[in-house]
Amino acid sequence: MRVLAFDGRMGASGDMILATLLDAGADPDSLEPVTDALEVAYRIDTADKSGIAATTVDVVLTDTDGDADADGEHDHGESENGHDHSHDHDHDHGHDTPDHGDEVPAEGHGPHRSYLEVRDIVTEMGLAPAVERDALEIFELLGEAEASVHGEDLEDIHFHEVGADDAIADVVGAVALLHDLEPDRVVTTPLSTGGGTVTMSHGEYPVPTPAVVEIAQRADWSLQGGPVDAELLTPTGAAILGHVADGIDSLPALDLEAAGNGAGGYDLDPHPNVLRVLVGDGESGRELVEDDIAVLETNLDDATPEVLGGLQESLASAGARDVSILPATMKKSRPGHLVKVICKPADRERVARALAEETGTLGVRDAGVTHRWIANREFETVTLEIDGDEYEVTVKIASDADGEVYDVSAEYDEAKAVARETGVTTRDVLRRAERAADPQGT
């Protein structure tokens, strides 16, 4: 299994992720869809961080004539929804930008877009489907964090820094480079947030900032403070890793193929301000396959048995993958039911609407689940000979991410039908079918 492991001891920002992936061998040509769609360019350079040579990436404007903020005096006023998001969501740990002549850094320039406007820009870039999907889900994670912090709906959020061209270039570029490296799994050690306080338009806030805290609650990895009093983990960096990376306590055992160092802007001697990534072959540990999902819930205290019995079919037609109905005790100790629905993230709004219409519930919760671990499933039809006649039974074969079979199960209803016709016990038909599909006896 090809594993890409981030070393999170100095936090992460969007441009640091770009830099470390390029340093690890990702193809810079993967960034062309971004530069074709936006009036920006990626300037790739090197820097020395406490004796460590590291790659730097800066996003610069290619057309400053039409940029109202090209003089660097960008607006930090209130956005259209009344919330000033002027805290820089990807400041590159201080962002001591290398001198590129007359080039203007894209950070802080350009329009402040809504979440929906950012989605439209990404979908119009002509990205590979997997890259587009991941980029959109990262911006959704950022938007949900902003919405939670400000008490608003996702569709009403107007980004400040993360809606500008440089932030879009960071997110989409990082995803494109990651896909170019083709890891089977991405992991990160605990991400350092730094410490101290940062000044935002709403006041002075402790590190980690509110948006980072919201993202971390939705992520699989953990946070740790320090090692310096500076903001090390930006919302953009947190959102990228929140979507792509599983959390681990320490770097895994790897047959190392490549490594990369991406520099931050601050000089934090004696700590090298570097995001490191290691790429190599790691033991799979018989991993299952990660499947992106959403889990929706609602409580019902007045649903009839007929309505509950029909939910499997009606919600499946809306996109539900699984529906569970559990007994529950409601207000005033009244009996009721908890309905839990698994669906793909893209289908959750449609499934939530169907659940509300079918049951009359006044609210559907998003449980915040982002993925589940599932087996690869194959179905094989085996032929059994019983008393001179042949019968077919379907067998479900489950395997892990490396294709190692760990469970073989015959379809019960088909085995039961054969048992009725032949007079053999259902248990015996199941055993024969599973043995035929797996002679070695997994």
C-alpha positions in Angstrom: 0.0 0.0 0.0 1.4 3.4 -1.0 1.2 5.7 2.0 1.7 9.5 2.1 2.4 10.6 5.7 2.5 14.2 6.8 4.6 15.1 9.8 2.4 17.7 11.6 4.7 18.9 14.3 4.9 22.4 12.7 1.3 22.7 11.6 0.3 23.3 8.0 -1.0 25.9 5.6 -2.2 25.7 2.0 1.0 26.8 0.3 3.1 24.6 2.6 1.1 21.6 1.5 1.7 22.6 -2.1 5.4 23.0 -1.5 5.9 19.7 0.3 4.0 17.7 -2.4 6.1 19.3 -5.1 9.3 18.6 -3.2 8.2 15.0 -2.9 8.0 14.6 -6.6 4.5 15.7 -7.7 4.4 17.0 -11.3 4.0 20.8 -11.4 2.1 20.4 -14.7 -0.8 19.1 -12.6 -1.3 22.8 -11.6 -2.1 23.9 -15.2 -5.9 23.7 -14.9 -5.7 26.3 -12.1 -3.5 28.7 -13.9 -5.6 28.3 -17.0 -8.8 29.2 -15.1 -7.5 32.0 -12.7 -5.2 34.9 -13.4 -2.5 33.6 -11.1 0.8 31.7 -11.3 2.7 29.5 -8.9 6.2 30.7 -8.1 8.3 27.8 -6.9 11.5 28.5 -5.0 13.7 27.3 -2.1 14.4 28.5 1.3 16.6 27.6 4.3 14.7 26.9 7.5 17.1 26.3 10.4 19.5 24.5 8.2 16.8 22.5 6.3 16.5 23.2 2.5 12.8 23.4 1.7 10.6 24.3 -1.2 8.5 27.4 -1.2 5.4 28.2 -3.3 3.8 31.6 -3.7 0.7 32.3 -5.7 1.1 35.6 -7.6 -1.1 37.6 -9.9 -0.5 37.5 -13.6 -2.9 40.4 -14.3 -2.7 43.3 -11.9 -4.3 45.9 -14.2 -7.8 44.8 -13.2 -7.0 44.2 -9.5 -8.5 46.8 -7.3 -6.2 45.8 -4.5 -2.9 45.5 -6.5 -1.3 48.1 -4.3 -1.5 45.7 -1.4 -4.1 47.8 0.5 -6.8 45.2 0.4 -10.1 45.7 2.0 -10.7 44.2 5.5 -14.2 45.6 5.8 -17.3 43.6 6.3 -18.5 41.1 3.7 -22.0 41.0 2.3 -23.4 38.8 5.1 -22.3 41.2 7.7 -19.4 39.1 9.0 -15.8 40.3 8.4 -13.7 37.3 7.6 -10.6 39.4 7.5 -8.5 36.9 9.4 -6.1 35.5 6.8 -7.1 31.9 6.3 -3.8 31.0 4.7 -1.0 33.3 5.7 1.8 30.8 5.3 3.0 31.1 8.9 3.9 34.7 8.5 4.3 34.6 4.7 7.6 36.3 4.3 7.2 36.2 0.5 10.3 35.9 -1.6 11.0 38.8 -3.9 9.8 38.1 -7.4 10.4 41.5 -8.9 7.3 43.4 -9.7 5.0 40.4 -9.2 2.1 41.0 -6.8 1.3 38.2 -4.3 -2.3 37.0 -4.9 -2.9 36.8 -1.1 -5.4 39.4 0.0 -6.3 40.5 -3.5 -9.4 39.8 -5.6 -13.1 39.5 -4.8 -14.6 38.0 -1.6 -16.8 35.3 -2.9 -19.7 33.3 -1.5 -19.4 29.6 -0.9 -21.7 29.0 -3.9 -19.6 31.2 -6.1 -16.4 29.3 -5.2 -18.2 26.0 -6.1 -19.1 27.4 -9.5 -15.5 28.4 -10.2 -14.1 25.0 -9.2 -16.7 23.1 -11.3 -15.9 25.2 -14.3 -12.1 24.5 -14.2 -12.4 21.2 -16.2 -10.7 19.2 -13.5 -10.5 15.4 -13.3 -13.6 14.2 -11.6 -11.8 12.9 -8.5 -9.8 16.2 -8.1 -13.0 18.3 -8.5 -14.9 16.1 -6.0 -12.1 16.5 -3.3 -11.7 20.2 -3.9 -15.4 20.8 -3.6 -15.6 18.8 -0.4 -12.7 20.8 1.1 -14.5 24.0 0.4 -17.7 22.6 1.9 -15.7 21.7 5.0 -14.4 25.3 5.2 -17.8 26.7 4.6 -19.4 24.5 7.3 -16.8 25.7 9.7 -17.4 29.3 8.9 -21.2 28.8 9.1 -20.9 27.2 12.5 -18.6 29.9 13.9 -20.9 32.7 12.7 -24.2 31.0 13.3 -25.3 31.0 9.6 -26.4 28.6 6.9 -23.7 27.3 4.6 -25.4 28.8 1.5 -25.3 32.3 3.1 -21.6 32.2 3.9 -19.3 34.7 2.1 -15.7 33.8 2.4 -13.0 36.5 2.8 -9.5 35.2 2.3 -10.6 31.6 1.4 -12.7 32.9 -1.4 -9.9 34.7 -3.1 -8.0 33.4 -6.0 -4.9 32.4 -4.0 -6.9 30.2 -1.6 -8.7 28.5 -4.5 -5.3 28.0 -6.1 -4.0 26.5 -2.8 -6.9 24.1 -2.3 -7.3 22.9 -5.9 -3.5 22.8 -6.5 -2.9 20.7 -3.4 -5.6 18.2 -4.4 -4.2 18.0 -8.0 -0.7 17.4 -6.7 -1.9 14.8 -4.2 -3.7 12.9 -6.9 -0.6 13.0 -9.1 1.4 11.2 -6.4 -1.4 8.5 -6.3 -1.3 7.4 -2.6 -3.5 4.6 -1.5 -3.8 6.3 1.9 -2.9 9.7 3.4 -2.2 10.1 7.1 -0.9 12.8 9.4 0.6 12.9 12.9 -1.0 15.3 15.4 -1.0 18.8 13.9 0.6 21.5 16.0 -1.5 24.7 16.2 1.1 27.0 17.7 0.1 29.2 20.6 -0.6 32.8 21.7 -3.2 34.9 20.1 -4.1 36.4 16.7 -5.9 39.6 15.9 -9.1 39.3 13.8 -11.7 41.8 12.9 -14.0 40.5 15.7 -11.2 40.9 18.2 -8.2 39.0 19.6 -8.6 35.2 19.6 -6.4 32.5 21.1 -4.7 29.9 18.8 -6.1 27.7 17.4 -8.6 30.0 15.8 -12.4 29.3 15.9 -12.5 27.9 12.3 -9.6 25.6 12.9 -11.3 24.2 16.0 -14.5 23.6 14.0 -12.6 21.8 11.3 -10.7 19.7 13.8 -13.9 18.5 15.3 -14.9 17.1 11.9 -11.4 15.6 11.2 -9.9 12.3 12.0 -6.6 13.6 13.3 -5.8 15.3 16.6 -4.4 18.7 17.6 -1.5 19.6 19.9 -0.4 23.0 21.1 3.0 24.6 20.6 5.9 24.4 20.0 6.0 28.2 19.6 3.7 31.2 20.2 2.6 31.7 16.6 -0.3 30.5 14.5 1.0 27.4 12.7 -2.2 25.7 11.5 -4.4 27.7 9.2 -8.0 26.9 8.3 -7.0 26.2 4.7 -4.3 23.8 5.8 -6.6 22.2 8.3 -9.4 21.8 5.8 -7.2 20.1 3.2 -5.8 17.6 5.7 -9.2 17.3 7.4 -10.6 15.9 4.1 -7.7 13.8 2.8 -5.9 12.5 5.9 -6.5 10.0 8.6 -4.9 10.6 12.0 -2.0 8.6 13.4 0.0 9.0 16.6 3.4 8.6 15.0 5.0 8.2 11.6 4.3 4.6 10.3 6.9 2.1 9.1 7.5 2.8 5.4 9.7 1.4 2.7 10.6 5.0 1.8 10.3 6.2 -1.9 10.3 10.0 -1.5 10.2 12.8 1.0 9.4 16.5 0.7 9.9 19.6 2.8 7.6 22.6 2.4 8.7 25.9 4.0 6.5 28.3 6.0 7.2 32.0 6.0 8.3 32.5 9.6 11.8 31.8 10.8 11.2 30.0 14.1 14.7 29.0 15.1 15.6 26.6 16.6 12.5 24.9 15.1 12.6 24.4 11.3 9.4 25.9 10.0 8.8 23.0 7.6 6.0 20.7 6.8 7.5 17.3 6.0 5.9 14.5 4.0 7.1 10.9 3.6 5.9 8.7 0.7 6.5 4.9 0.6 5.1 1.4 0.8 3.6 0.6 4.1 1.9 -2.5 5.5 -1.8 -2.4 5.0 -2.7 -4.0 8.2 -5.5 -5.7 6.2 -7.3 -2.4 5.8 -10.8 -2.1 4.6 -11.8 0.3 1.9 -12.7 3.9 2.9 -16.1 5.0 1.7 -17.2 8.6 2.0 -20.7 8.8 3.5 -23.1 11.1 5.4 -25.3 9.9 8.2 -28.7 11.5 8.7 -30.9 11.1 11.8 -34.3 12.0 13.0 -36.5 11.1 16.0 -40.1 10.1 15.4 -42.9 9.8 18.0 -46.0 9.5 15.8 -45.0 7.4 12.8 -47.3 4.5 11.9 -45.9 1.0 11.2 -46.9 1.4 7.6 -44.8 4.6 7.2 -41.8 3.0 9.0 -42.1 -0.2 7.0 -42.0 1.8 3.7 -38.9 3.9 4.5 -36.4 1.4 3.2 -37.9 1.6 -0.3 -38.8 5.2 -0.4 -35.5 6.5 0.9 -33.5 4.1 -1.3 -35.0 5.7 -4.3 -33.7 9.1 -3.1 -30.2 7.8 -2.7 -30.1 6.1 0.7 -27.5 3.3 1.0 -28.9 1.9 4.3 -31.8 2.7 6.6 -32.0 1.6 10.3 -35.0 2.1 12.6 -34.3 1.8 16.3 -36.8 1.9 19.2 -36.2 5.0 21.4 -37.7 6.6 24.5 -38.9 10.2 23.7 -40.1 13.1 25.8 -42.4 12.3 28.7 -41.1 8.6 28.4 -43.2 8.1 25.3 -42.1 5.3 22.9 -40.7 6.4 19.6 -38.1 5.6 16.9 -34.7 6.8 15.9 -34.2 6.6 12.1 -30.6 6.6 10.9 -29.9 6.8 7.1 -26.5 6.3 5.4 -26.0 8.0 2.0 -23.3 9.6 -0.1 -22.5 13.2 0.8 -23.8 14.5 -2.5 -27.2 12.9 -1.9 -27.8 14.1 1.7 -30.0 17.1 0.9 -32.2 15.0 -1.4 -32.4 12.1 1.2 -33.1 14.6 4.0 -36.0 16.1 2.0 -37.4 12.6 1.3 -37.1 11.6 4.9 -39.0 14.7 6.0 -41.7 14.3 3.4 -42.2 10.6 4.2 -42.4 10.9 7.9 -43.5 14.5 8.6 -40.5 15.1 10.8 -39.8 18.7 11.6 -36.0 18.3 11.5 -33.2 16.0 10.2 -29.8 16.0 11.7 -26.5 15.5 9.9 -24.5 13.3 12.3 -21.2 14.6 11.1 -19.9 11.2 10.0 -17.5 11.5 7.0 -16.6 8.0 6.1 -16.9 4.3 6.9 -14.7 1.3 6.3 -16.2 -1.3 4.0 -15.1 -4.5 2.4 -14.6 -5.0 -1.3 -17.6 -7.2 -2.3 -17.8 -9.7 -5.1 -20.7 -12.1 -6.0 -20.0 -15.5 -7.4 -22.6 -18.0 -8.5 -21.7 -21.6 -7.6 -23.4 -24.8 -8.8 -24.3 -27.5 -6.3 -25.1 -31.1 -7.3 -27.7 -32.7 -5.0 -29.1 -36.1 -5.8 -28.1 -35.8 -9.4 -29.7 -32.4 -9.9 -27.8 -29.0 -10.2 -28.8 -25.9 -8.2 -27.2 -22.4 -8.3 -26.5 -20.3 -5.2 -25.0 -16.9 -5.0 -22.1 -16.4 -2.7 -20.8 -13.0 -1.4 -17.0 -12.7 -1.1 -15.6 -10.0 1.1 -11.9 -8.9 0.8 -9.8 -6.0 2.2 -8.1 -3.2 0.3 -5.3 -5.6 -0.8 -7.7 -8.2 -2.1 -7.2 -10.7 0.7 -10.5 -12.6 1.3 -11.7 -12.7 4.9 -15.3 -13.7 4.7 -17.4 -15.9 2.4 -21.2 -15.9 2.8 -23.9 -17.7 0.7 -27.2 -15.9 0.1 -29.6 -17.2 2.7 -32.8 -16.9 0.7 -31.3 -18.9 -2.2 -30.0 -21.6 0.1 -33.3 -21.8 1.8 -35.1 -22.3 -1.6 -32.7 -25.1 -2.5 -33.2 -26.7 0.9 -37.0 -26.7 0.5 -36.7 -28.3 -3.0 -34.2 -31.0 -2.0 -35.0 -31.8 1.6 -31.4 -30.9 2.6 -31.1 -28.6 5.6 -30.5 -24.9 4.8 -27.4 -25.0 7.0 -26.0 -27.8 4.8 -26.7 -25.9 1.6 -25.0 -22.8 3.0 -22.0 -24.8 4.0 -21.7 -26.5 0.6 -22.0 -23.3 -1.4 -19.4 -21.5 0.7 -17.0 -24.4 0.4 -17.5 -24.4 -3.4 -16.7 -20.7 -3.6 -13.7 -20.9 -1.1 -12.2 -24.4 -1.2 -9.3 -23.3 1.0 -11.7 -22.4 3.8 -11.0 -18.7 4.5 
